[in-house]
Amino acid sequence: MVHIAQFILASQSPRRSALLDIVGAKFETLVPDVDEGQFAGSHPEEVVARLSKEKAVAVLNRGVELPVVAADTVVAVEGKILGKPADGDEAYSMLKTLSGKWHQVYSGITVATQDEVRTEVEMTEVKFRQLSDSEIKEYIATGEPMDKAGSYGIQGKGALLVERINGDYYNVMGLPLVRLLRMLRELGVLSSEGFF
């Protein structure tokens, strides 16, 4: 069965692709060439907005004809951005910092067409339960934290670290699906009543 793509996902994230597959989106993937460390020190909301826009525009500027969707997600606690850990020690430090606390997950999402580039930001609050040192070390030993912002993945074993969330669960995974659907409808990429 041949599917005609509705848009291009400017991402190398397997989680974003998997989420779009689950809801039946028809898309192609192109990896943007963007330096994701260039906005360190800025407010998390500003970082994800700028990076998602840069990713979308970088792919759009390759001369593609389809609309482009891009996203960027960071974890922040007390205003400090926690990126992907460089090693197990950094993962331990991040998880120790998050233990027993609320933190925020910000995702910038950009939809870019030949006529318009629109960027929005979704924020979800997440609370970790109190974690023991041995639990943190055991979780790090699974390898799951190593490629994820904030050193955890809510869709995997990291679900056992999370006590509660306020907001969009899929935002914590890196792609706020309801916001994306609305943006695609508003920009005419999808019909106003249609799903992916």
Secondary structure, 3 states (H helix, E strand, C coil): CCCCCCEEEECCCHHHHHHHHHCCCCEEEECCCCCCCCCCCCCHHHHHHHHHHHHHHHHHCCCCCCCEEEEEEEEEECCEEECCCCCHHHHHHHHHHHCCCEEEEEEEEEEECCCCEEEEEEEEEEEECCCCHHHHHHHHHCCHHHHCHHHCCCCCHHHHHEEEEECCHHHHHCCCHHHHHHHHHHCCCCCCCCCC
